[in-house]
């Protein structure tokens, strides 16, 4: 049995919250909440959530794999933009 998809709101919130914790500790909150910047966590979180929903709704395994590949690339890009080292 595979992983159950998370509801979109939880996906959005999880992405933003996990990254926001790191920025709060480092005193870098403003650059991650300003809607004019590409480091805005709210906008990034919706992009991630949208891709997760697309993966969940994919009709074929091939289509799902393609979306998950896009998701991985976008998460990597956002982590680089935000200055986060991936584990």
C-alpha positions in Angstrom: 0.0 0.0 0.0 1.4 3.4 -1.0 1.5 6.7 0.8 -1.8 8.4 1.2 -1.9 11.8 -0.4 -2.0 14.7 2.1 -4.8 17.3 1.7 -3.6 20.4 -0.2 -3.9 22.7 2.8 -1.7 20.5 4.9 0.9 20.2 2.2 0.9 24.0 1.8 1.2 24.6 5.5 3.8 22.0 6.0 6.1 23.4 3.3 5.8 27.0 4.7 6.0 26.0 8.4 9.1 23.8 8.1 11.0 26.4 6.2 9.8 29.4 8.3 11.1 27.8 11.5 14.6 27.9 10.1 14.3 31.6 9.1 12.8 32.7 12.4 15.8 31.2 14.2 18.1 33.0 11.9 16.3 36.3 12.0 15.5 36.3 8.3 11.7 36.4 8.4 11.0 39.6 6.4 12.7 38.3 3.2 10.4 35.3 3.3 7.1 37.0 3.9 7.5 39.9 1.4 5.1 39.1 -1.5 7.4 41.0 -3.9 10.3 38.6 -3.4 10.9 35.2 -4.9 11.8 34.0 -1.4 8.1 34.4 -0.3 7.2 31.2 1.4 3.4 31.6 0.9 3.7 31.6 -2.9 6.3 28.8 -2.9 4.1 26.7 -0.7 1.2 27.0 -3.1 3.4 26.0 -6.0 4.5 22.9 -4.1 0.9 22.0 -3.1 -0.3 22.4 -6.7 2.3 19.9 -7.9 1.4 17.5 -5.2 -2.3 17.6 -6.2 -1.3 17.2 -9.9 0.7 14.1 -8.9 -2.2 12.8 -6.9 -4.6 13.3 -9.8 -2.2 11.9 -12.5 -3.9 9.3 -14.7 -0.8 7.1 -15.2 2.2 6.2 -13.3 4.3 7.8 -16.0 2.4 11.1 -15.7 2.8 10.9 -11.9 6.5 10.3 -12.1 6.9 13.3 -14.4 5.1 15.6 -11.9 7.1 14.2 -9.0 10.3 15.0 -10.9 9.1 18.5 -11.4 8.2 18.7 -7.7 11.7 17.6 -6.7 13.3 20.1 -9.0 11.1 22.9 -7.7 11.8 22.0 -4.0 15.5 22.0 -4.8 15.2 25.4 -6.6 13.3 26.9 -3.7 15.7 25.5 -1.1 18.6 27.1 -3.0 16.8 30.5 -3.4 16.0 30.4 0.3 19.5 29.4 1.4 18.5 26.0 2.8 20.8 23.0 2.8 18.9 19.9 1.9 19.4 16.8 4.0 
